[in-house]
Amino acid sequence: MLVVISDLHLADGTAGDHNLKPQVYHDLLDRIADAHAKVRQVNPQSRVEIIYAGNIFDMRRTHFWHQQLEHRPWRHFQNVEKEGHARPPQSTEYLNLAVQLFNQIMIHPNVSPIKSILGDELADRFGGIEPLRQYIPGDSDRLINMHPSIRARVIDFLGLDLGRAGNWDPNGLFANKIVDHNHGVMVRHGHEYDVYSFEGDPQKPEDYFNIPMADLINTELFARLTYHASLLQPQPGTDPQFIAGFRKKLEQIDNVRPVSSVVKWLARHFVGEEKKLLQACIENAVTNFEAQPYVKWWLSSSGHDKWYNPLDEADRLEFLISGLKHLWVGKTDAALAVYDKFSNYDPFERYVERAENEPDLLAEGSRIQFVVYGHTHVAQHVPLGVMGEESNQRLVHYINTGSLRPTHTVTRDGRAFHVTESLDYTIFYRQDERAGATSPTFELYSGERSRI
């Protein structure tokens, strides 16, 4: 029985404490154990395998990098032209800082107990057989694959050594995808197909070290908003609780989906005196963001601004910046007008298209039936169609395994936001793990509840 989980986004909490309570992970294991108990009635030798499919840790939504004067993962110390801008800095001091950041995440009061929940010995819960565990880095935790010391910490935290004949070597890289023909599954995080979250060619392993624009959007823009808010001091006659309430509300920007709705979310949620504080934070964040050399390259014609496409990814990012600038000077209506220009952008359809063209799915003799991504935070199932020779046809599916996150989602009419907490995961069964099955099968669980 194979379980896929993604997008926990365990963070240090400095840019907003969005880590779920440890009880959520107890509940998750209870649900998986109940499913496996039913499987053992069919196949007593069944073993649970868990794949943590990326963005388990978040090393971007943090104030940590704003406290470092120079050594950041995207800070080049020389003039760089064209695609070279995407290469990691030659100075590697930022990797030692990344180790410090990861240690900071590990001691968060809602993160540290997870090691004894997910990364502990679990054989007693799964029929006496220790489950196997694997991990795939995503975009928010891409730095983990760049330093053996962080990989060693991940191996320990998630219990990747448990149930294996030998220990995991932290000097070896974690895989960017996992293929399991017995369960008919191919799993990757999926950020490879988001131009903001991956820079390069997914077929080139070295390109997974490239700097994605999402690093700067998340850290130098959004986390900068909350960082500046954390520095605000009450003016004479101002209630300190008012400032604290503003900070807490702004920290929720981390959970707004899709990101294109951030401008509308800010415009709807901050009025009166809060609006003045927001304008100061936006001025600081946008000025900082536009000053970044990587941003200048990315938005240039040698980066992602293509003259033949009037609404490319660079243009969409510039719309976001333009909308924020309108909020900065108090022009809410103008900001919302900018939002309306790209609010109909569908960020999910491209993942379906990529899934049906995965090389592992199309390869001769492939037994893959399920192409599984995370990244979008939206649990989804799309039957793609029939593949294979007539004597060995298989129905193939795209599955997004969702997230374990709170989410602020814009309503269909664009007039409000609804806040929910998600508990999403997917289970895949071999043919011999379900009575009467003639091929591998799956269950996609998407639990969602309104936040009080």
Phi, psi and omega in degrees: 000125185248128180245132178242127180230141177214169168059053171281329179052051176293126189226171181280350175084359183289330179264014183129129183270095182250007177294132179288157180294148180305332181301331179301321183283330170298314179299320179299313180296324177300317181294318179294318180297322178296318179295320182289328177300323177291323179295320182294339175291334178267317182223095183299341182268003183299140180239139178278134171238134180242127175250120173270103196264050169095153182054037173289325178242149180240112182251022180240315181280080186203156173270357184305313186290336178285346178268359177257124187289323187229319193273086177243158186297345182240018185265104177273146181252015178212163177292129182235138182246147172053224189294344178299338178299334184279347181287148178299154177301145178293325175289129187254013180300330182297335179289323175294325175293325178298325176297317178298317179297317181297319177299324178294321177296318185296335183264004176298137185299337176264356179257314185304324179292342184294331179301320181279354178261301183272328187260011181266175174292128187237011185303323182297335181272346187232052172069024177084001180247123182294128179290149172274148180227139178226160184221136175241126176291149173250212179270323181285343177239029182296332182296339181300322182283358183259000183213122183298331181294322178288321178301320179298321179292323178293317178303317181289315186295318183269356179069037184292337179283337188291139177082003181255158178289327180225163181284153177287136181270115181292348177282346177267146182284148169288144181291152177270350175205159179228131178244128180230099184289332180296324176265357179069034191236140165236126184237132167219166181292319177104351179293343178303335185255018174244112187298335178282338187253355179212133181241107179132208185245119180301341179280353179251107183305326182293338181286346176291347176270351181297157180276119175272152179300331180300332176301315183281325177299316183286319186267306187281347179247293186289312178293335176293325176303310183287330177296314179296322178298326180292341181268350182296138177244142180298136174280161178307128180088357180265134179289123179303331178294332177295315178296317180297320178295321177298315180300314183297320179293316182295327179299340180288353178301336179299337188253006182282127179225140350289165183299332180298343181266007181300317182300315179295320180299315179296317181295325183280334192258348184235115182226169176060224182295330177298326181297323179294318177297318179299319181299320178295320179293319180295317179303314180296314185290315182292319178299316178297316184296312183292340180279349183289127180304323181295322179295317179300317178295313186300324182272359182272173179292336176277351176259256187241004179271106184257124185297333184277355180238109184287351179217064180271185185295326177294319178297321180295321178293322178293327174299317179299313180297318179298317178299318178295323179295322177297321176294323180303318182263009174087012181264077185296316181299318178295322178298316180292329177295322176295317178304317184297339181292333183228019181288341180271008179292126181265106183278358189252334186298326183295333179289325176296316180297319179293322183299317184285356177242017177298130180304322180293332178285321185272350184297147179299132180080006181298141175249013181290128174246338186232119173260120190241126174237168167240232168074315187281341185070011179240111177295134187205146174226127177229112172294123186272321181148191183258134178228163178098168178292159184303326181281348183215052181281151177217142176273124185252153188223148166258131179228128170254128189274005172072218186203173168240082187210153163283148184220134171259110185250130178291139180287163184301323181276357176076010186261351184205175176230140179247132184256125179226162170245137186247146170225091186246140174196164182230140177242134177242139183241136170292165180302324184274011181252000176223131182299131177081359181288142178251000178195172176301151180225172182216162170223125177255118180256123179231097178265132182219133178224148178292138176279133180283000000 
